[in-house]
Amino acid sequence: MSNEIENKVALVTGGSRGIGAAVAVRLAEAGADVAFTYQSNDEAAGKVVEKIKQTGRRALAIRADGADAAAVVAAVDETAETFGRFDILVNNAAAFIVAPVDQIGADQLEQTIALNIRAPFVAAQAAVRHMADGGRIVSVGSNVAEHTPFPGFSLYAMSKTALTGMTKGLARDLGPRGITVNVVHPGPTDTDLNPADGENAPTFAGFTALNRYAAPDEIAATVVHLAGPGGAYVTGTTISVDGGFSA
């Protein structure tokens, strides 16, 4: 990849696996120094650090509970202090709870709100205090915010839809500074939480026009495009990278 974001600094929340890991590595390949948060898997985080370093860029793994607002703000501040600047925020960490609406407990509701809604907002608040004009905020949503074909997704769909409202508001707030804010809605993607060879994978893949799962890197490519110069005039919008799931 060309160095489209040479010497920029990025933070990816939930960057030790799946889409988050792919985004972190792609950002490094495009020229950024990359920090990322992770919940608990030190081994997985270490592997992503090594992949980032192999690109010649600096890496920082921050162990943080994404549902803890103070920990999220601290991760943003640590990124800025370690690398001396802050240019790109990718909100990726999320809770994925699927259950019938009458079986969702209060603790599951609070966890989802804390991780999927509050954390991206407080991360953005903290990030813009460090960002120079022209920064980037990209949140990873979900195709179910656009089209929810199965029961059991009400809580998750609600939380991911909230990102759209946040994004539109932040785009207006931050537009005068040239800071763009967008949401990428992935479709079925081959991760450890939703493997392409899983029991329900043929059904999910069948809802896409392309009849297949995405690789995490295919989602990451759009995120990195928005984080670079190609995203300079794209803001306040949602982009579905879902293989035609919502078509």
N, C-alpha and C positions, 0 to 999 in steps of 0.2 A: 504493500500500500504506500501511496505517496504521503509525505508528512504534511497533511492538511491542517493539523492543529499543533504544529511544532511549538514546543515549550509551554503549552498550556498546562493547567493543572485541573484534574478532574477527581470527583468523588462519586463512587458508585455504591449505593446502599445494597446490601445483600449480594455481594460480589464474589462469593467463594464457589458458586456452582451455577449451573444452568445458564439462563439468559444473562444474569449479572456477570458471571465469569467471562462469558463471550464478549460482553460489552467492555469490560475492563481491559481485556487483552487487545481488542480492536482499537480502543482509544490509544493504548500504548503504541500499537503498530502505526497509528496515524500521527504520532509524535508527542503525545501527552505524557506527563508524569501522572500516575494514577494511585489514588488511595481508594480503599474499599472497606466496607464494614462486613462483618460476619457474625453469626450467632454463637457458634460453639466449636465447629469442626476445624481445629488448628491444622490438621494435615491437609485438608482441602484448601484452606487459605494459603498455606505454604506453597502449594503447587501453583496457585495463581500468581503469587509473588514471583516465583521463579520464571513463569512464562512472561510476565511483564519485564523482568530484568533481562531476559534473553533478547528483547527488542532494543535494549540499550537505554531504556527509560527507568526512572526511579519508581519504586513501589512502596506502599505503606498499607499494611493490614491492620485494621482497628477492630478489636473484639468489642461489640456493643449490642445491647438489647434494643432492637428497633422499636419496640413498644414503649420504651422509656424516653420521653421527650428530652430530658436533660442529657441523656447519653447521645442522642441524635445531634443535638446542638454541639456537644463536646467534640463529636467526630468531625463536624464541619470546621470548628475552630482549630482542632489539631491538624487537619489537612492544610489549612491556610498557614498556620504557624510553621509546620514542617517544611513546606515547599515555598513559602514566601509569597504566595498568591493563590487565587481561587477563581477558576474560569467556568467550570462545567459541573453541574449537579445532575446526576441520574438517579431518580427515585425508583428503585427496583424492588427492595425488600417488601414482602407482603405475606399476610396470612391467607391460607387457602382452605376455607371451611365450607364443606358442602353437606347440607342436611335439610330435611323438610322443615318448613318454617316453624312448625309447632314443636320441633325438637331442638331448636337452637337455644342454648343456655345463655344466661346473662354474662357469664365469663367469656363465652365465645364471641358474643356481640361486642363486648368491651375490647377484647383482643383485636378483633378485626378493625374496629374504629381507630384504636390506638396505632396499629401498624400500617393500615392501608390508607387512612385519611389524615390523622393528626401528624404522623411522622413526616409525610411529604410536605405538609404545610410548614411545620416548624423548621424542617431542613431548608426549605426555600427562604424562610425568614432569616435564618442564620447565614445562609449563603450570600444573599444580596448585600449583607453588611460588608462582605469581603470582596465581592465582584467589582471589577472595573466595568465601564460601559462595554456593551457587546458580549456579555456573558450568555450562557445557555443553561436552561433548565428543561430536562426531558423526563417525563414520568412514564413508567411502563404500566399500562392498563391491562385490559383483557378484552377479547372478542365478545365475551358475554355481556359487556356493557352496551354493545351494539345489537346483539341478537342472542337471546337466551332460550335455546331449544329444548332444554330439559328441566324438570323440576329439581328443586334442591339448591338452586344457585341464587336465591333471592338476596342473601346477606352479602355474598361475594360480588354479585352484580351491582348492588347498591354502593358498595365501597369503591368499586372501580369507576362507576359512573360519577361519583363525587369528584374524581380527578378532573373530569371535563369542566365542571363549574369552577374549580380552583384554577385551572389553566387559563380559562377565559378571563377571569378576574385579574390574575397575576400578569397576563399579557398586557392588559390595559394599564395596570399600575407601573409596569417596568418598561413599557414601550418607549417612553421618552429617553431612557438610558440605552436603548438598543439591545436590551436583554430579551431574548426570545424564550417563549415558554410553550411547550407542546406535549401531547400525549401520543404514545405509540401503543396501539392495541394489537398484541400478538394473537394469532389463532392457535390451534393445537400445535404444540412445540415439544420436541423430543427432549425431555428432561427426566431426572430421576423421580420427580413427583408425577409425571405424566408421560411415561415412556411410549415410544412409537410402537413397541411390541407388547403393550399392555392389553389386558383383557377387553377393555372398551375402546381401544385405539381404532379398530376398523370402523366403528360407528362414528367416532369423532372425525376421522379422516374423510368419511363419506359425506359429511356436511360441507366440506370444502369443494370449491370448483376444481382444484388441482388433485383432489383425492389422495392427499398425503399430509404428513406432519412437516412442519418446518424444522430445520436445524437451528439451534440457538444463534449461530453466526448469521443466519439470514435476518433475524430480528435485530441483532447488533448492528448490522450494516446500515439500517435506516436510522437507528439512534445516533450512530457516529456521523452520518450525513447531516443530521439536524444540528449536531454539535460543532460542525465545521462551517466553512464559508458558504457552503451550499444551502445552509439553513438560515441565512441572514435575513431573508424576507418571508420566512414561514413562522407564524406565531399565533397563539390562541386557538390552535386547531388540533384535531385528532386525526391520526393516520393509521388505518387498519393494515396490518401486515399479517393477513390471515388466510391467504390462499383462496380467497373468495368465499370464506365462511359466511360473511354478512351480505353477500351479493343477493 
